[in-house]
Amino acid sequence: MDLILLYTALPAILVGGAAGYSYHYAVGKRRTDSASATAKQLVDAAKAQAKETILEAKAEALKEAQDAKREDSERRRELSATEQQLLKRQSSLDAKLDELDKRQEKVRAHEADLDHVKDELRAIRVKQQENLEKIAGLSKDEAREKLLKVTERDISADLVKLVSKLQAEAASEAEESARMIIATAMERIASEQTVERTITTVALPSDEMKGRIIGKEGRNIQALERATGVDIIVDETPGAIVLSSFDPMRRQVARVALEKLLSDGRIHPGRIEEVVAKAQTEVDKMVKEAGEKALKQTGVVGVPKEMVVLLGQLKFRTSFSQNVLKHSVEMTHLAGMIAKEIGADVRIAKTSALLHDIGKAVSHEVEGGHHHIGGQLAEQYGMEPAIVHAITAHHDDVEATTPEALIIRVVDALSASRPGARGDTLENYAKRMTELENLAMTFPGINKCYAISAGRELRIIVKPDHIDDLTAIKMARDIAIKIEATLKYPGIIKVSVIRETRAIEFAK
């Protein structure tokens, strides 16, 4: 039964398979034909686009070729024009060279004529000179010497007048300008006429305190001297004790300690050591405050802390009774004003003026002049070279090479020499006057010499038959230079050389 069904369905299966194959074949063929047509269209489009691209490229290449050809033609025309210009210039240069050759020939001919004329002139001059020598009876050298002597005699008086006039004009202008600058600076600073001196005497409330200060068997005064390093002099002077020491700082510590002991009333060796230690701390504080106060008063900045302490120590030092710190502050104000007037560096001038005597704070410990020590300290603590030089050169043994250094010299002399600023002994005054007169007498031809006006002027009377007017002017300058080089003095010394000629006759 199953077999019959199989045979019955087989034809139908075959027919269905054939129909399905035919259908799929037809569909596939249709798809293939469609894809072929599409591919053909794409190929045709690509070919058309390629043709258009080729045509465009050919057109662009043709255009570029035409542009290049046109540019080449233009360049050729430009080169041709340039070549023509060069040819014209070359022709012009050739013509100018030919003209220069002709001129050179003419110049050579003129030079030959000039040489001939010069020879003729020399011959005429020699002949004239020979004729003049015959007429005058003098040779050429003798005539020249005689002429020079006559000329020298004629112009000597005029030369003396001219030198005197120029010196007077220069001195007048310089003196007037300097006077105005210095007067303005002094007017603006308006400091005290005199300054206080370092205190070395301690007042006592009563003479009974002397015994307490001395103590039993001198124990108190010995303890105080050991602790302070100061000699304490208790004499018959009523109501006072004298402190003696070369170190002003020690003397100041002793003064503060003694005043504390006197106010407290408890005086014994143990208490003395304690009070001296407190006094040392107090003096150190005073030193620092004095240095900082000086900086604030002058407006100087950039000073190292170590130098501020040394600056404060100058409060307890004096020079010819002038307080060194006040002297430095006064100099700083003057230096700043003068530097501003003449266009110098105000900061360098003020800093150098304030620190110029810093070496005096340690001069008892370090060998050398205080200006050299001050320069070394400034260099050690990193100050500027200009400030170091100004400090080192504020005395005459080092040449001042900057305007600021010269200002420090001027204000140092100005502050020290103003009336009442410093004290001097009669012995030093007489010595300075004698040195001035002796120095002037070393020059030949001097008859008499007088130092007047407290050594501010030196008047010299010369022998008129040995010294003429021109030599007198030179002598005044030489004596001034020698005074500057050999003597130390405050302020300015005027040197006056007097030459007097007297004609005396008697009528009988």
VOLUMTI-193472 format. One record per residue (C-alpha): x, y, z; residue in three letters. Coordinates in steps of 0.05 Angstrom, whole numbers, plus 5000, padded with zeros to 4 digits. Layout:
residues N
XYZALA...
This chain:
residues 508
500050005000MET505650475017ASP509150284954LEU503050454912ILE502551134945LEU509851244930LEU509151104857TYR502851524853THR506152144885ALA512852094847LEU510452434783PRO507453004822ALA513953094860ILE517953114795LEU513253614763VAL513554064825GLY521154034827GLY521554214753ALA516854794763ALA520855054823GLY527355004786TYR524355384727SER521855924773TYR528456014809HIS532156004742TYR527656544715ALA528356974776VAL535956894778GLY536557064704LYS532257674714ARG536757904771ARG543057764731THR540458164672ASP538658734719SER545658724752ALA548958704684SER544959304661ALA546559684724THR554059514718ALA553859734646LYS550760394665GLN555960504719LEU561660344671VAL558660814618ASP557961364671ALA565161254695ALA567761284624LYS563961924611ALA566562234676GLN573662004659ALA573162334591LYS570762974623GLU576462954674THR581562824619ILE578763404579LEU579063864639GLU586263644654ALA588263774582LYS584964454584ALA588564634650GLU595164384624ALA594164794561LEU592565414602LYS598765324646GLU603065224584ALA600265864554GLN601466234620ASP608665974624ALA609866174552LYS607066864566ARG611366944629GLU617466704591ASP616067224538SER615467774590GLU621967554624ARG625467564557ARG622968274545ARG625268494614GLU632068174605LEU632668504538SER630969184569ALA635869074626THR641268884577GLU639969524538GLN640469944601GLN646969604621LEU649869734552LEU647870474558LYS651070524627ARG657370184603GLN657770674546SER656771254595SER662170984642LEU666970904584ASP665771624565ALA666871864637LYS673271464643LEU675771774580ASP674072464608GLU677572304674LEU683872084637ASP683772744600LYS682973124667ARG688672734699GLN693172934642GLU691173664653LYS692373594728VAL699273304716ARG700773884671ALA698374374725HIS702474014779GLU708674094736ALA707074834729ASP705974894805LEU712674564819ASP715975044773HIS712575634808VAL714475364877LYS721675314855ASP721376034832GLU718176254898LEU723575904938ARG728976244898ALA725676914908ILE724776794984ARG732076594991VAL734177214953LYS729677654997GLN732377335060GLN739477455038GLU737778185022ASN734378265091LEU740377965127GLU745078445090LYS740679045107ILE739478855181ALA746378575193GLY743077965228LEU742677235209SER735976865205LYS736876525274ASP739077175307GLU733077545279ALA728376995302ARG731177005372GLU730677765376LYS723577755350LEU721577225402LEU724477635459LYS720878265436VAL714377875428THR715077545496GLU716378215529ARG710278525494ASP705377975510ILE707777805580SER703578345613ALA697578165570ASP698477425588LEU698677585663VAL692277995656LYS688877445615LEU690876905665VAL688477325723SER681977485688LYS680576755670LEU682276525741GLN677877065771ALA672076885725GLU672676135738ALA673476245813ALA667576725815SER662976255777GLU665075635815ALA664975985882GLU658076285868GLU655175615847SER658375235905ALA656275775954ARG648975725931MET648874965935ILE652274936003ILE648175516032ALA641775196009THR643674526040ALA645774856106MET639475276109GLU635074666099ARG638574226151ILE638874756206ALA642274306258SER644974516325GLU650874986330GLN654374516379THR653173796400VAL653473446466GLU659773106491ARG660372396518THR658572386592ILE664272136636THR661872416702THR656372126746VAL652872586794ALA651772346866LEU645772516909PRO650572636968SER657872546986ASP655771987034GLU654671536973MET662071546958LYS663471107018GLY658070616999ARG660770576928ILE667770436954ILE665269927003GLY668869577059LYS676269527042GLU674469766971GLY670769126953ARG664869476919ASN669069936875ILE673769366856GLN667968926837ALA664969486795LEU671669606760GLU672568866745ARG665468786718ALA665769406673THR673169476656GLY672870216674VAL677170606723ASP672770936775ILE675871556806ILE673071776872VAL676572416892ASP674873046931GLU670473316876THR663773456911PRO657773066887GLY661072706828ALA664872076808ILE669272056746VAL669271446699LEU675671356659SER676470876600SER678870886528PHE672770466508ASP666470916506PRO661870306507MET664870056572ARG664370756600ARG657070796581GLN655570116613VAL659070336676ALA655170986678ARG648370636669VAL650270106721ALA652570626772LEU646371036763GLU642070416775LYS645970246837LEU645270956864LEU637770966851SER636770266882ASP641370376942GLY643469646948ARG650869636933ILE654868996943HIS659068536897PRO653468046881GLY648568606865ARG653868966824ILE654868376776GLU647368316766GLU646369066753VAL652369086704VAL649368516664ALA642668886660LYS646269526642ALA649969166586GLN643368916558THR640369616563GLU646269936528VAL645969416472ASP638669596463LYS640370336464MET645770216411VAL640869856365LYS635470376375GLU640570936361ALA642570606295GLY635370496274GLU633571206293LYS639171476250ALA636671066191LEU629571346201LYS631972056208GLN636072026143THR631571566102GLY637371096086VAL635270366072VAL638869726055GLY643969746112VAL645769056141PRO643768926213LYS650968856235GLU652669546208MET646469836242VAL649369606309VAL656169916293LEU652670556271LEU649070586338GLY655770526375GLN657971186344LEU652971526391LYS658071426447PHE664171666407ARG666672366396THR671772696351SER674573356376PHE668473376423SER663673286364GLN658872686371ASN660572226313VAL653471956302LEU650472656300LYS656172866254HIS654472286207SER646972446207VAL648373176193GLU653072966136MET647672506107THR642573076101HIS647773536070LEU650272996021ALA643172835998GLY641473555983MET648073705948ILE647673055907ALA640673245884LYS643073945864GLU648873695821ILE645473075792GLY649372545831ALA646471895859ASP642772125922VAL642071425951ARG649471255946ILE651471945972ALA646871896033LYS648771176050THR656171326043SER655571956086ALA651871586141LEU656971016143LEU663371416128HIS665871386201ASP663370676215ILE670670466224GLY671170886287LYS666470386322ALA671869846319VAL678270246309SER680670066378HIS680269326361GLU682769336288VAL689169656264GLU688970176208GLY685570836192GLY678170876206HIS676471026133HIS680170396110HIS676769986165ILE669970266145GLY671070086072GLY673069376092GLN666869306135LEU662369566080ALA665469076030GLU665068506081GLN657568616091TYR656068646016GLY655269396004MET655869675934GLU662869825906PRO660970565898ALA659270615972ILE665570235992VAL669770715950HIS666371345978ALA667571106050ILE674870926036THR676371575998ALA673372086045HIS680472256068HIS686072486022ASP690471856021ASP685671525971VAL683771885907GLU676272015899ALA674071795830THR666471885834THR661972495846PRO659072155908GLU666072065939ALA667672795927LEU661072995959ILE662872596022ILE669472966026ARG665973636020VAL660473516071VAL665473196120ASP669673836119ALA663374266121LEU660473916181SER667073906218ALA669274626204SER662875016218ARG663475466279PRO662275106344GLY662174406315ALA668974186342ARG673774396397GLY681274476389ASP686874616436THR691475226433LEU697374766422GLU694274456360ASN692275136334TYR699375416341ALA702274796310LYS697774846249ARG699575586239MET706975436244THR706474856194GLU703075306143LEU708375846149GLU714175346147ASN711375006085LEU710775656047ALA717875866066MET720775256030THR719475605963PHE725076055936PRO724076805928GLY719576895990ILE720977486036ASN715677406091LYS709876936105CYS703877016152TYR698276526170ALA692176936188ILE684676846200SER685776246245ALA689675896191GLY684376016137ARG688876466096GLU696276466081LEU699377126058ARG706077086024ILE710377696007ILE715477545952VAL721777905930LYS719878305867PRO726778265836ASP726577495840HIS719177355824ILE715277655766ASP707777695760ASP706977055720LEU711476665769THR707476935828ALA701076635799ILE704475965789LYS707475995860MET700576095891ALA697975485855ARG704075065873ASP703675245947ILE696175075948ALA697574395917ILE703174255967LYS698574446026ILE693273965999GLU698373405992ALA702173476059THR697673786112LEU691073586144LYS686274156158TYR678774286161PRO675574736109GLY679175156057ILE685775546061ILE686576166017LYS693576275990VAL695277005972SER701977165939VAL703577905942ILE708778225896ARG710078965907GLU714779415869THR716480085900ARG720180655864ALA723081145914ILE726681795898GLU728582395940PHE727983125918ALA733683545946LYS
